[in-house]
Amino acid sequence: MGSTTRDDIYILPEATAASLILTHPTEDEKRRTWTLNHKEWGGALTLQEYLKREPYLTTVPLSRDGGMTHWILTDSSWTVENGGDRPVLASCESISKRVLVASPNDTTVREGIGHGVGSVFTYPEFRGYRYAGRMLNELGPALRKWRTEIHNGQDAICSALWSDIGKAYYAKKGWAPFPSLHAEFSVPNNQTPDNDEQTNGKGNVAPVTYDNLESLCAQDEQLLREKILRSAKETGRTSVAFAPDHDTLRWHLFREDFIAAILFKSTPQQADVMTCIKGALAGSEGRRVWALWSRNYYGGKGSPADNVAKNTLYILRLVIEPEEKEEKEGEPSEDILTAFTAVMQTALREAKTWHLGKVDLWNPTPVVKRLIERSGLQHGWVDRDEESIPSMMWYGDEDVREIEWVVNEKYCWC
Ligand SMILES: CC(C)(COP(=O)(O)OP(=O)(O)OC[C@H]1O[C@@H](n2cnc3c(N)ncnc32)[C@H](O)[C@@H]1OP(=O)(O)O)[C@@H](O)C(=O)NCCC(=O)NCCS
């Protein structure tokens, strides 16, 4: 390529060069990368705040104890001992997650490892030289064998990423795009915590907090295991889901608590940031509906209250306890509709309280679509074709296009 950098010490190799390696960054290299990609992923945080959040995210459930891995593409001839300023040609992260899978003839669900990939990044001065492409070409097979010691030496089942650059780029590298539809509920301007009976706790709605989260996750996983087996049988396809387990949900919640604690510092809501509800639950035992959610604040000048239109409450996971029964009957029962509507109204009220202008629910099932239509809640449908496109690389024998990704909801994202 002939171009040089760092006082002509480093000559940039071709992206096809045999000397390029996928490896792990030093602490200095991580910091250099975060400093550069703050513009992409810092959201509402300043650079200094972002430089605290990224290391913090290696200490929370799911990503701590080696659950998260930082990757870089660099040249094997460049040593870190030489002042430690070797060029980082491309970078990304992965987080290992539990994955549940069943094939059409299975009677029990198998468990394995899946890796979520995030923050794919090329330093601005190195863009267009195919370095990200080379890194991804190395990463796909590397993840198949990564951290297999935590699961009896078995290969990973899949890896997934959420593309912000459309459907084509990652598909060419082997991560196939999956459905990216969401329902978007706008938060009514006139809704206040006091003018809506159901959202006021009078509609049999209970809060989800850190206290009951673990048991709800366990119950969800049990229901999901049955759903995966059903899906495999009914579709005749291998069906897979990321486990919506306690660690996975807490990863999202700890992340959002960290951000909210900064954004609401010195405001009247400061005291409520950590104790605010993480979801809502309605209905009677065995016929419950619950949602878990997180607050997301986008960049821009000013406080959260100045960016309401862009700020979003994401439903991480929506559970209909008797979903099989509702699926069979084709039309959701009245008690489930009432519970669903009460849960979503609570989400809308929370969104209003926390300066979030909309509530997004990813890839609702046919039952949930029907509930949305019948709930009377104001909503629209968004079929994303650029941002957060769920994309999967499959490590089994099947063609990835033949895989059913069950509950492809926001909790899977990283
Ligand atoms: C996207 C990014 C990682 C690509 O890095 P790179 O090293 O220049 O990528 P490569 O040279 O391997 O590939 C270039 C390809 O990426 C495509 N690309 C780059 N940015 C793109 C974008 N915003 N939207 C769609 N395609 C994009 C180019 O069009 C080109 O496509 P081609 O292969 O069909 O020619 C880099 O531009 C970057 O860091 N962007 C900012 C962060 C980001 O958006 N990351 C992706 C998050 S999912």
The ligand as an ORCA input file, in Angstrom:
! r2SCAN-3c Opt
* xyz 0 1
  C     -17.836      0.152      9.018
  C     -16.326      0.129      9.176
  C     -15.961     -0.782     10.354
  C     -15.708     -0.412      7.912
  O     -14.304     -0.442      8.097
  P     -13.299     -0.612      6.871
  O     -12.033     -1.157      7.411
  O     -13.227      0.640      6.099
  O     -14.114     -1.697      6.054
  P     -13.636     -2.532      4.796
  O     -12.567     -1.768      4.070
  O     -13.369     -3.926      5.208
  O     -14.967     -2.562      3.968
  C     -15.418     -1.431      3.349
  C     -16.853     -1.729      3.030
  O     -17.645     -1.250      4.121
  C     -18.706     -0.517      3.595
  N     -19.133      0.477      4.552
  C     -18.366      1.268      5.305
  N     -19.157      2.090      6.027
  C     -20.429      1.787      5.706
  C     -21.697      2.283      6.109
  N     -21.792      3.259      7.007
  N     -22.795      1.740      5.559
  C     -22.723      0.729      4.667
  N     -21.550      0.218      4.251
  C     -20.414      0.749      4.775
  C     -18.079      0.115      2.376
  O     -19.079      0.585      1.502
  C     -17.314     -1.036      1.783
  O     -18.202     -1.885      1.093
  P     -17.728     -2.924     -0.052
  O     -17.069     -4.067      0.677
  O     -19.014     -3.360     -0.698
  O     -16.800     -2.180     -0.924
  C     -15.759      1.559      9.428
  O     -16.213      2.396      8.395
  C     -16.132      2.159     10.774
  O     -15.459      1.955     11.759
  N     -17.240      2.917     10.805
  C     -17.713      3.556     12.023
  C     -18.245      2.547     13.024
  C     -19.314      1.639     12.432
  O     -20.285      2.094     11.853
  N     -19.115      0.333     12.645
  C     -20.039     -0.672     12.203
  C     -20.978     -0.966     13.301
  S     -22.091     -2.279     12.890
*
